[in-house]
Amino acid sequence: MQSTYEKLEQQKGALRKKFPIKKPVIYFILIIFAIVNAYPIIWMVINSFKSEQEFATNQFGLPQELVFENYISAWNTANLGTLFTNSIFICLTATFLTVLIGAFTSYFLSRFTFKLNKVVYTFFIFGMLIPIHATLVPMFILMRNLGLLNTPVTLIFPYIAFHLPITIFILTSFMKAFPKDIEESAIMDGCGIFRIFWSIILPMSRPALATVIILNFIYNWNEFSFALVLINDPNLQTLPLGLASFAGQFTTNYGAQMAGLTMSLIPIIAFYLLLEKEIVKGMTAGAVKG
């Protein structure tokens, strides 16, 4: 008699014969999707090495000569050093505080039972439904009354407030899947609530933490509307706001604009590659059970 493994292999073989082009079609669609998404970035990087004359005559071809002066011009003209410093400070601070507060909140919402548990969770979830840009004027008035306009911490508060809902939603859903036996064993060993959080729950949540960190960092890095409304001082501007001003003032030097945009993309790619393994672990965590 055939074993269960042999029967499964026969069924797989029958499926392959029945759908012989299924896998190549999937790969083809994925390759086309990747090309469509990657082409604008590749086009931007290629044109960042072209001179103004070559960009005007040959926008879709490879550069005949690499013009590295575009990067020097973009860095000096747009004051990218200050813009990078401001963006890195705001993004890292807002991301750290958002994830820290969100992790604490998610821990108590997912691992403890109290009367207002569902009410508090629903309150945060409703925050995801609020259109962020509809709050620009109230946020401006609030910051002006608090005396926080044009300060280094102006953008940190709205970034934390509007990213907490999605952070709590993701982390709470992830932490709810942990078995209660882990905490019971830790309590028997003498661990307190916060020790369990720091030493057990937080390390186990690394895939979800990597996901929310990247989501928060990318949004904070690219955010433009709040920076435009709340920041007027050129020395406090973030990178998207500074690049927009640069593009408006120096519209003839497209090579320098492309160079500035390319440099602004590097931190996001580096940040993603740094946390890529944790994201893959999160995606495959439930795929295999051993």
Secondary structure, DSSP 8 states (H G I E B T S, - for coil): ---HHHHHHHHHHHHHHHSTTHHHHHHHHHHHHHHHHHHHHHHHHHHTTS-HHHHHH-SSS--SS--THHHHHHHHHTTHHHHHHHHHHHHHHHHHHHHHHHHHHHHHHHH---TTHHHHHHHHHHGGGS-GGGGHHHHHHHHHHHT-TTSTTTTHHHHHHHHHHHHHHHHHHHHTTS-HHHHHHHHHTT--HHHHIIIIIHHHTHHHHHHHHHHHHHHHHH--HHHHHH---GGG--HHHHHHHHHHH-TT-HHHHHHHHHHHHHHHHHHHHHTHHHHHHHHHTTT---
